[in-house]
Every structure is written in structure tokens, then in C-alpha cells.
Amino acid sequence: MGGFLFITLFIGMSDENNYTEKVKLNRVLGIAKVLYKTNPVDKPKRSYDDPYEFNIPKSLLSLPLDDNFMRALFVANEENFDNWGNMEDKDIIIPKLKKYKIRTEFSGSEVVRRTYKDEVEAYDEYDLTNALNNCDPCYDEGEEVDVEWMDREGDWTILDVQQISEDVNRIKNVMGLITEQENDCKNSDEAKLEYRKAWDTKMQEFRKENGCKENEPCNFKPEQTIEMSKVAREAKEKFCKNSLNESKMSEIDLEGYKKKAIEEGNNDWVEILDRFPDEFQREIIDERPEGSKSDINLIGNWELDPNYPITMNLLNLLQTKSVKEAIGRTPRHVMEMIKTNPMYRLELEDVEHVSDTEVGREFGLKSDEIFDQNPERYEEYANYDPETAEPSTMVNGELYWGMGRLIAALLRGDLTIKVWAAHDFTTNRP
């Protein structure tokens, strides 16, 4: 009789390949209750303080459901164990994947073998050894090609956890692109020079501390060598972060772009661009690369005043409609991080998330859903140095381009932001 019961339940669930419907999940819970007999979550929760530390019976593993999803389903509904299989739809909790940003820490000792490769000029092997011993270049300045942990003893600790998304599918390929660009930078001559300068500065500090005379060999303590390496690596990483921030605009070939536009007969567009400073021309090209008729009609009426970026008080910008709407279009956790900052709280009390507005509902946005195709960029931009951030663009007092830079500034807690102040004479004359 028992075997017939399970076969019937499985056949009843196989009508569609969608097992997130509550009626079908209720059947899964009912099967689990029969198999477990007692609440499977209760014991691991009490014994190990880990509600997920339990096995799933083979009968359930045969279902076309992800193992981790089933575990999460049982944990989410464990308080209703007695009603599994007979629950009302409104009482069934369907677990959702979330994305978390975590920091972990290892405390203990470890033995590790790292392998590097590099190309170094030297007169002979003795000269090469001497150069490496004096960190010119350092042993670990080349490309790390292998790492092996041979022994490790200690404990791992989760320092903090921050939920940043409810949908892992929002992780975009662009993040991989950013990582690739950063890696290219770290292998560049410019980055190696930053590494070298930071190492030399720290090394001179330790030479003085150790009482080493100028131009004489100096024996550094192991912890000093580690610190020199750490400081140098951090200098290289900071350089590449800032370079990545600046590279987007600087890579635009102004002359090549305008030459091509003239060849295609778009002289009016080039004449408009030539009215502005080179940096603002690149901003326009980045935002309006086609130089279409509508672009000409729009930007042809713009004038900059002054002809250079100005510094704006963020508290003033936070009172404008465009900025408030931009904040509401970010992921909800980003919006809340900005709204709860004591510096901005009063100006942003009336800001709503786009999914809660009439506009969002008209476009069919679900709760917490946004229009943005690359929402991860805000927190990535927030890591950049505000001193090297490109200016945003303001037209007639409202922020027009560079909203991502604004959000990054708010996440950092900045008080000012650089902007190009443009006036559109078709709608407003200063």
C-alpha cells in the first residue's frame, strides 16, 4: 500500500515541469513528513545550531528538484511540520535564492607554496639572485601561476554578512569584464612602477628602523618583508581601481571619431562637439555615440557655464526630482543604505522605490524589481577614489547623465560631486 501511495503522488506531480507551485510543494512536504516521521530540522537545529545539517531520503532525491532547494523548503516551513501535506497555500513559504556579500577570516597557521613566473634582465645568475633578494624585482612581483596549501590548522570565522540581492541571475558578465581589465592593469608597467615606489618607500622606512646605513645590505625581518609586500600590493590595486575609473572616457579617440563623422557627412554633429572642452566631448560621445538628428537637436541647444566642471553640494542636488527618482531606481538595499545615512535622511524621506510607484506598476515591475540592467555597478563604482571620478552632467539644474557616479558618491557618504553645468536654451535661459 505504501509503495502505491508514493507512486501515485509522484505521477500526480509530473503533469508539469514546474515544482514551485504551492500545491505541488505541499505534496513534497507531505511525502517528506511520511518519510521523516519527525521534524528533520529540529535535531540539527538544537544539536549543531545548523538547521540545514540533515540528510534527504533517496525517495525525495529522485524528484526533479534541487537538493538545496528542498532543504531550504523544509527549513522555511519547519514550524508547520504537523501540517505538511495539508497546508493552505497562503501558509507555504517558498524559499528564494539570495546573493550575499561576506567577509571571512582564518585564524591559525598555514604552510603554503606559491609559484611565480617572470622575465627579468640580469648579467648572470648571481646578479639575478642579488636583484631578487633586494626586491628589484621582488620574488612575488611576477605572475602567480600556482598555489598549494600543504598544511593548515586553525578556525574560520564569518566576520559579517550583507544581503545584496534576491536574485542570483542579476550577476552580470560585465563584472567579469571589470576583473579582466583590472588584471590587465596589474600586469602593466605603470602598475609595476607604483608597486616599486610603494615597496621602496616602506623599505627605506624599515632600513632606518633597523639601523642600516645607506648603500649597505640590510637584513629585514620576515614580518617586515611581508609588510612591504602588502603595502606595495595595496598601492598597485588602488592605482588600477583609479585607472579603471578613468579609462572609459580617456579611451575615446576624439579625433578619430570626428574624422569618421565628417567622412559620413555628419558635419553638424562635429561642429556641436567642437564647442565644448575635450573632456565633455567624450562624455557626450559616450552617452550619444551615434550623433543622430535627435542628438543634434538636443545638444545643439546646450551651452556650458562655466566651461569647466564645478563642485556641487550633494545636499542641494538631493532636493531635485531627477536625483530622487534616480535613487528610487536603484536596488532596494542600495536605496535604503543611502536613505538611512544621517547626512541625507531628511532630504530623502519621500523617496520611494520604483517598484512601489505607479510608474513601476504600469510597467509590471514586481516588488524590488528595477529597470537597471547592471545594478551591481553602483557598489563597484563606490570603491573608486572620488578625486578621480568623472564629472556627471547637469542640465538646467537637474542631473542628466552620470547617475551611477552620483549613487556611488552617496554610498561613500560624500558631501560634494563634480558636474558639468549645461543650460538648454530651448527650455530655460539663465
Backbone torsions as a table, in degrees:
resi	resn	phi	psi	omega
1	MET	NA	-41.7	-178.8
2	GLY	-62.3	-43.0	-179.8
3	GLY	-61.9	-39.7	179.7
4	PHE	-64.2	-37.8	179.5
5	LEU	-60.5	-47.9	-177.7
6	PHE	-65.9	-40.7	179.8
7	ILE	-60.4	-42.3	-179.9
8	THR	-62.8	-43.1	-179.5
9	LEU	-64.7	-43.4	-179.9
10	PHE	-63.3	-43.4	-179.8
11	ILE	-63.8	-39.8	179.6
12	GLY	-63.8	-26.5	-178.9
13	MET	-87.9	-11.1	-171.0
14	SER	-94.2	12.9	-179.5
15	ASP	-65.9	-36.4	-179.5
16	GLU	-133.2	157.4	179.2
17	ASN	-95.1	49.0	-179.8
18	ASN	-137.6	98.3	-174.0
19	TYR	-101.6	21.7	174.7
20	THR	-96.6	-4.8	176.6
21	GLU	-68.5	138.6	-172.8
22	LYS	-63.4	-34.5	-178.7
23	VAL	-64.2	-36.0	-179.2
24	LYS	-77.2	-36.8	177.3
25	LEU	-67.0	-30.5	175.9
26	ASN	-61.9	-38.4	177.6
27	ARG	-66.2	-40.1	177.2
28	VAL	-60.1	-44.3	179.0
29	LEU	-62.8	-37.1	178.5
30	GLY	-65.1	-42.9	177.2
31	ILE	-61.6	-44.4	-178.7
32	ALA	-61.0	-39.3	-179.0
33	LYS	-63.4	-41.7	178.9
34	VAL	-63.6	-40.3	-176.3
35	LEU	-74.9	-43.0	-176.6
36	TYR	-77.6	-35.5	-177.5
37	LYS	72.1	-42.0	174.6
38	THR	-124.2	161.7	-177.0
39	ASN	-57.7	115.5	-176.4
40	PRO	-70.9	-18.3	-175.8
41	VAL	-85.1	-26.2	-170.8
42	ASP	-60.3	-50.6	-175.3
43	LYS	-64.5	-52.3	179.5
44	PRO	-62.9	-29.0	179.4
45	LYS	-66.8	-40.7	-179.5
46	ARG	-80.0	-39.4	-173.0
47	SER	-82.0	-40.5	-173.2
48	TYR	-115.7	-2.2	-174.8
49	ASP	57.0	29.6	179.1
50	ASP	-137.9	97.2	-175.1
51	PRO	-64.7	-14.7	-177.1
52	TYR	-90.1	-2.1	-174.2
53	GLU	-85.0	67.2	175.2
54	PHE	-146.7	157.6	-177.9
55	ASN	-89.6	154.9	176.2
56	ILE	-105.9	127.1	-179.2
57	PRO	-58.6	149.4	-178.6
58	LYS	-57.7	-35.1	-179.9
59	SER	-58.3	-38.1	179.5
60	LEU	-77.9	-32.3	179.3
61	LEU	-64.6	-21.3	179.6
62	SER	-75.8	-13.4	177.9
63	LEU	-72.8	148.1	178.6
64	PRO	-77.2	56.5	177.8
65	LEU	-126.8	144.7	177.6
66	ASP	-64.6	134.0	-178.7
67	ASP	-56.6	-45.4	-177.5
68	ASN	-65.8	-35.5	177.6
69	PHE	-64.5	-42.2	-179.9
70	MET	-62.3	-44.0	178.7
71	ARG	-58.4	-46.3	-179.9
72	ALA	-63.4	-35.6	178.1
73	LEU	-62.5	-44.9	-179.6
74	PHE	-66.4	-40.3	179.9
75	VAL	-66.0	-44.2	-177.1
76	ALA	-63.4	-30.9	-175.4
77	ASN	-109.7	16.6	-172.8
78	GLU	-63.5	-29.0	-179.7
79	GLU	-68.5	-18.5	-179.7
80	ASN	-105.7	26.0	-174.2
81	PHE	-53.7	-41.0	-177.0
82	ASP	-61.3	-23.3	-177.6
83	ASN	-103.6	3.9	-180.0
84	TRP	-53.6	130.3	-178.5
85	GLY	95.7	-18.9	-179.1
86	ASN	-129.0	23.9	-177.4
87	MET	-80.7	150.2	172.1
88	GLU	-77.1	151.2	-177.0
89	ASP	-54.4	-40.3	-175.9
90	LYS	-66.5	-19.4	-177.4
91	ASP	-93.1	-12.8	-178.1
92	ILE	-80.6	126.3	178.9
93	ILE	-99.0	120.6	178.0
94	ILE	-96.8	116.0	-179.1
95	PRO	-68.1	144.4	178.2
96	LYS	-119.9	142.3	175.0
97	LEU	-67.9	140.4	176.6
98	LYS	-128.8	156.4	176.2
99	LYS	-106.5	136.3	-177.8
100	TYR	-124.3	145.6	171.0
101	LYS	-103.1	122.4	-175.3
102	ILE	-125.6	156.1	169.6
103	ARG	-125.5	131.0	179.3
104	THR	-121.8	160.7	-177.9
105	GLU	-139.4	135.0	174.8
106	PHE	-106.9	129.0	179.0
107	SER	-121.4	118.4	-178.2
108	GLY	156.9	-148.9	179.4
109	SER	-129.9	152.4	179.2
110	GLU	-151.4	150.3	174.8
111	VAL	-112.4	122.6	-175.6
112	VAL	-131.9	144.0	175.6
113	ARG	-115.5	120.5	177.3
114	ARG	-114.4	140.8	-179.8
115	THR	-118.5	130.9	-179.4
116	TYR	-123.4	155.4	171.9
117	LYS	-132.9	146.8	-177.5
118	ASP	-157.8	166.6	173.6
119	GLU	-118.1	119.6	-173.0
120	VAL	-129.6	135.7	175.2
121	GLU	-85.8	134.8	177.9
122	ALA	-158.1	158.6	-178.5
123	TYR	-79.5	-32.1	175.3
124	ASP	-162.7	-176.8	-175.2
125	GLU	-67.1	-31.5	177.8
126	TYR	-67.0	-40.8	177.4
127	ASP	-63.9	-39.9	178.5
128	LEU	-62.5	-46.5	179.8
129	THR	-62.0	-41.7	179.2
130	ASN	-62.7	-40.6	-179.9
131	ALA	-63.4	-44.2	-179.6
132	LEU	-66.2	-39.0	179.5
133	ASN	-64.7	-28.3	-179.8
134	ASN	-100.0	12.8	176.0
135	CYS	59.4	47.3	179.2
136	ASP	-139.1	67.2	5.3
137	PRO	-85.5	175.0	178.0
138	CYS	-77.9	159.8	178.5
139	TYR	-56.4	-37.7	-173.5
140	ASP	-102.1	19.7	-178.1
141	GLU	-83.1	-16.6	179.6
142	GLY	-77.9	-164.7	-179.2
143	GLU	-84.1	126.7	177.3
144	GLU	-74.7	118.1	-175.2
145	VAL	-108.4	-13.4	179.7
146	ASP	-160.9	147.6	175.4
147	VAL	-144.7	136.5	-177.6
148	GLU	-141.3	123.2	174.9
149	TRP	-90.7	117.0	-175.7
150	MET	-94.4	-24.0	178.8
151	ASP	-159.3	138.1	179.5
152	ARG	-149.2	130.1	179.7
153	GLU	-138.3	120.4	-178.9
154	GLY	163.4	-159.8	-176.8
155	ASP	-132.7	143.1	173.9
156	TRP	-94.8	142.2	177.3
157	THR	-133.2	136.6	172.7
158	ILE	-85.9	115.1	-176.6
159	LEU	-75.6	-46.9	176.3
160	ASP	-158.9	156.8	-178.8
161	VAL	-132.5	132.3	178.1
162	GLN	-133.1	119.8	177.4
163	GLN	-74.3	128.6	-177.3
164	ILE	-122.4	-6.2	178.6
165	SER	-165.4	151.9	176.7
166	GLU	-103.2	7.1	-175.7
167	ASP	-143.8	109.0	-177.6
168	VAL	-66.2	-17.4	-179.9
169	ASN	-71.1	-8.1	179.1
170	ARG	-80.6	-5.0	177.7
171	ILE	-72.3	114.5	-172.0
172	LYS	-96.1	156.9	178.2
173	ASN	-64.2	-21.6	-178.6
174	VAL	-60.2	-28.5	178.4
175	MET	-65.6	-36.0	174.8
176	GLY	-64.8	-36.2	178.2
177	LEU	-63.9	-42.5	179.0
178	ILE	-61.7	-43.0	179.4
179	THR	-61.5	-40.8	179.9
180	GLU	-64.4	-41.0	179.0
181	GLN	-64.3	-40.6	179.2
182	GLU	-64.3	-40.3	178.8
183	ASN	-64.1	-39.3	176.9
184	ASP	-61.2	-40.4	-179.5
185	CYS	-64.7	-43.7	-176.3
186	LYS	-62.6	-23.2	178.4
187	ASN	-94.3	2.7	-178.3
188	SER	-80.0	159.5	178.7
189	ASP	-63.2	-36.9	-178.7
190	GLU	-63.2	-42.9	-179.8
191	ALA	-67.5	-38.1	178.7
192	LYS	-64.7	-33.3	177.7
193	LEU	-66.3	-40.8	177.1
194	GLU	-62.7	-40.8	177.4
195	TYR	-59.7	-47.5	-177.4
196	ARG	-61.8	-44.4	-178.1
197	LYS	-64.9	-43.2	179.9
198	ALA	-65.3	-39.7	178.3
199	TRP	-63.1	-46.6	-178.2
200	ASP	-61.0	-42.0	-179.5
201	THR	-62.0	-44.9	-180.0
202	LYS	-69.7	-37.2	-179.6
203	MET	-64.2	-41.8	178.4
204	GLN	-63.1	-35.6	177.9
205	GLU	-64.2	-42.1	179.6
206	PHE	-74.3	-32.6	176.5
207	ARG	-60.5	-44.0	179.4
208	LYS	-65.1	-41.3	-179.8
209	GLU	-64.4	-34.5	-178.2
210	ASN	-87.2	-3.4	179.4
211	GLY	75.2	25.5	-179.9
212	CYS	-81.8	135.3	179.3
213	LYS	-80.4	158.6	-178.1
214	GLU	-63.5	140.2	178.1
215	ASN	65.3	13.2	175.6
216	GLU	-110.8	147.6	178.0
217	PRO	-57.7	150.4	-178.6
218	CYS	-137.0	128.5	177.8
219	ASN	-90.1	115.0	-179.0
220	PHE	-93.0	145.4	175.3
221	LYS	-69.3	152.0	179.6
222	PRO	-54.3	-41.7	-178.7
223	GLU	-68.0	-27.7	176.9
224	GLN	-71.1	-40.9	177.6
225	THR	-62.2	-41.7	178.1
226	ILE	-62.4	-42.5	-179.3
227	GLU	-66.1	-40.1	177.8
228	MET	-61.0	-43.0	179.0
229	SER	-63.8	-42.3	-179.6
230	LYS	-62.5	-48.0	-178.6
231	VAL	-62.5	-40.8	-179.4
232	ALA	-66.8	-42.0	178.6
233	ARG	-62.5	-43.2	-179.9
234	GLU	-63.0	-37.8	178.4
235	ALA	-64.7	-41.3	178.9
236	LYS	-64.8	-43.5	-179.2
237	GLU	-64.1	-41.0	178.7
238	LYS	-64.4	-41.7	178.5
239	PHE	-59.3	-43.7	-177.5
240	CYS	-72.2	-34.6	175.2
241	LYS	-59.2	-47.9	-178.2
242	ASN	-69.2	-36.4	178.7
243	SER	-64.6	-41.0	179.5
244	LEU	-63.4	-37.7	179.9
245	ASN	-64.9	-36.2	-175.6
246	GLU	-87.8	-20.2	-167.5
247	SER	-69.7	-30.0	-173.3
248	LYS	-57.8	-48.2	-179.2
249	MET	-76.0	-41.5	-174.9
250	SER	-66.2	-22.6	-178.8
251	GLU	-78.8	-10.5	178.4
252	ILE	-73.1	119.9	180.0
253	ASP	-83.6	96.3	-175.0
254	LEU	-59.5	-52.6	-175.8
255	GLU	-63.3	-41.9	178.9
256	GLY	-64.3	-39.9	179.9
257	TYR	-64.3	-46.3	-176.7
258	LYS	-70.2	-34.4	177.0
259	LYS	-62.2	-43.0	178.9
260	LYS	-65.5	-39.4	179.7
261	ALA	-62.8	-40.1	179.0
262	ILE	-66.2	-41.6	178.3
263	GLU	-61.2	-30.4	179.6
264	GLU	-89.2	5.3	176.2
265	GLY	82.6	16.3	-178.0
266	ASN	-98.3	55.6	-176.9
267	ASN	-65.6	-35.2	-179.1
268	ASP	-60.0	-39.9	-179.6
269	TRP	-65.1	-40.8	-180.0
270	VAL	-66.9	-38.9	178.9
271	GLU	-62.4	-38.5	177.7
272	ILE	-65.1	-46.8	179.8
273	LEU	-58.3	-41.7	-175.1
274	ASP	-66.2	-11.6	178.2
275	ARG	-76.9	-13.9	-172.5
276	PHE	-114.1	160.0	174.8
277	PRO	-59.6	155.6	-177.3
278	ASP	-55.4	-42.4	-177.0
279	GLU	-62.7	-38.8	-179.7
280	PHE	-75.3	-30.4	174.1
281	GLN	-59.6	-42.9	179.7
282	ARG	-64.7	-38.1	176.8
283	GLU	-61.1	-44.4	180.0
284	ILE	-63.3	-44.9	-178.5
285	ILE	-64.8	-38.0	178.7
286	ASP	-63.5	-39.2	-178.1
287	GLU	-85.2	-31.4	-176.5
288	ARG	-132.5	68.6	-172.6
289	PRO	-67.6	-23.7	-175.1
290	GLU	-79.2	-30.0	-176.4
291	GLY	63.1	44.4	-176.3
292	SER	-73.6	176.7	179.9
293	LYS	-62.0	-40.0	178.7
294	SER	-66.6	-34.7	176.2
295	ASP	-64.0	-41.7	179.8
296	ILE	-64.4	-43.3	-179.9
297	ASN	-64.8	-35.3	-178.5
298	LEU	-74.5	-58.2	-169.9
299	ILE	-81.7	-18.5	177.6
300	GLY	-61.3	-20.7	179.9
301	ASN	-97.7	5.4	-178.6
302	TRP	-88.6	147.5	168.7
303	GLU	-139.8	141.8	176.8
304	LEU	-88.5	138.6	175.5
305	ASP	-150.3	102.9	3.1
306	PRO	-79.6	-175.5	-175.0
307	ASN	-90.9	26.8	-179.4
308	TYR	-150.7	161.0	-179.0
309	PRO	-66.0	143.1	177.2
310	ILE	-115.1	162.3	178.5
311	THR	-97.8	123.2	-178.6
312	MET	-108.2	142.7	173.8
313	ASN	-73.3	123.8	-177.4
314	LEU	-64.2	-31.3	-179.9
315	LEU	-63.3	-31.4	176.0
316	ASN	-72.1	-42.3	-179.7
317	LEU	-65.8	-31.1	-177.8
318	LEU	-66.3	-13.7	178.7
319	GLN	-89.0	-3.7	-178.4
320	THR	-89.3	150.9	-177.1
321	LYS	-62.7	-42.9	-175.1
322	SER	-62.7	-38.6	-178.5
323	VAL	-71.5	-42.9	179.1
324	LYS	-61.7	-41.6	178.6
325	GLU	-66.0	-38.0	179.9
326	ALA	-63.3	-41.4	178.5
327	ILE	-63.8	-39.9	179.5
328	GLY	-68.7	-16.8	179.8
329	ARG	-91.0	-1.5	179.2
330	THR	-83.6	166.6	172.8
331	PRO	-53.3	145.9	-172.6
332	ARG	-56.6	-39.5	-177.9
333	HIS	-66.4	-31.0	176.7
334	VAL	-68.9	-46.2	178.2
335	MET	-57.1	-44.4	-178.0
336	GLU	-67.7	-36.3	177.6
337	MET	-61.1	-38.5	-179.4
338	ILE	-75.1	-45.4	-176.5
339	LYS	-64.5	-31.4	-177.2
340	THR	-87.7	-2.4	175.2
341	ASN	-68.5	122.2	-176.8
342	PRO	-53.9	-28.9	-177.9
343	MET	-69.2	-28.8	-173.0
344	TYR	-111.5	-7.5	-166.4
345	ARG	-55.3	-47.4	-175.5
346	LEU	-63.6	-38.6	-178.6
347	GLU	-72.0	-19.8	-171.3
348	LEU	-115.4	16.1	-177.6
349	GLU	-59.7	-32.6	-175.5
350	ASP	-93.1	6.3	-179.0
351	VAL	-75.0	129.2	178.3
352	GLU	-113.2	150.0	174.0
353	HIS	-70.5	140.5	-174.2
354	VAL	-56.4	-32.4	-178.7
355	SER	-71.5	-13.6	178.9
356	ASP	-97.5	-1.2	-176.0
357	THR	-97.5	166.9	178.5
358	GLU	-62.7	-38.7	178.3
359	VAL	-60.6	-45.7	179.6
360	GLY	-61.9	-41.6	-180.0
361	ARG	-66.6	-35.9	178.5
362	GLU	-63.2	-33.6	179.0
363	PHE	-88.4	3.8	175.6
364	GLY	76.4	23.4	179.1
365	LEU	-71.0	133.8	173.5
366	LYS	-81.4	167.6	-179.1
367	SER	-55.9	131.0	179.7
368	ASP	75.4	-3.9	179.3
369	GLU	-78.5	149.5	-178.5
370	ILE	-134.6	168.2	178.8
371	PHE	-80.4	-26.2	-171.3
372	ASP	-58.6	130.3	178.7
373	GLN	-86.3	-12.1	-178.6
374	ASN	-140.4	66.1	-174.3
375	PRO	-69.2	-17.3	-178.0
376	GLU	-71.7	-14.7	-172.7
377	ARG	-66.6	-27.1	-175.6
378	TYR	-60.1	-49.1	-178.3
379	GLU	-72.1	-27.3	174.9
380	GLU	-67.6	-46.7	179.2
381	TYR	-62.5	-32.4	-176.6
382	ALA	-63.2	-19.3	179.1
383	ASN	-79.3	-11.3	-177.4
384	TYR	-77.0	157.0	177.3
385	ASP	-73.9	122.2	-179.3
386	PRO	-59.8	-24.5	-179.7
387	GLU	-67.0	-25.4	-177.7
388	THR	-106.8	3.6	-178.9
389	ALA	-67.8	140.1	176.5
390	GLU	-67.4	146.8	177.8
391	PRO	-67.3	147.2	169.5
392	SER	-81.9	175.5	-179.3
393	THR	-118.8	128.5	179.0
394	MET	-115.8	133.2	179.0
395	VAL	-122.7	121.8	-179.0
396	ASN	51.9	39.4	174.5
397	GLY	85.9	-4.2	178.8
398	GLU	-112.1	137.3	178.6
399	LEU	-67.0	130.7	-171.7
400	TYR	-114.5	-47.2	177.0
401	TRP	-126.3	157.5	175.7
402	GLY	84.3	32.8	179.3
403	MET	-64.3	-35.2	179.3
404	GLY	-60.4	-37.9	178.7
405	ARG	-68.0	-36.8	177.0
406	LEU	-63.7	-47.7	-179.0
407	ILE	-61.2	-40.4	178.7
408	ALA	-61.2	-41.2	179.1
409	ALA	-62.9	-39.5	179.2
410	LEU	-68.5	-37.7	177.5
411	LEU	-65.1	-33.8	178.0
412	ARG	-75.5	-19.2	-175.9
413	GLY	85.0	25.5	179.5
414	ASP	-67.7	158.6	176.6
415	LEU	-105.8	-15.7	-179.6
416	THR	-136.0	164.0	175.8
417	ILE	-147.9	146.3	178.5
418	LYS	-86.6	137.8	179.8
419	VAL	-140.3	152.5	164.5
420	TRP	-87.8	124.0	-178.6
421	ALA	-97.7	102.8	-179.8
422	ALA	-105.0	150.9	175.0
423	HIS	-121.3	134.3	178.4
424	ASP	-102.4	109.8	-173.8
425	PHE	-75.4	-6.6	177.1
426	THR	-77.2	-22.1	-176.8
427	THR	-121.5	-23.1	-173.5
428	ASN	-157.4	123.9	177.2
429	ARG	-106.9	127.4	-179.1
430	PRO	-67.5	NA	NA
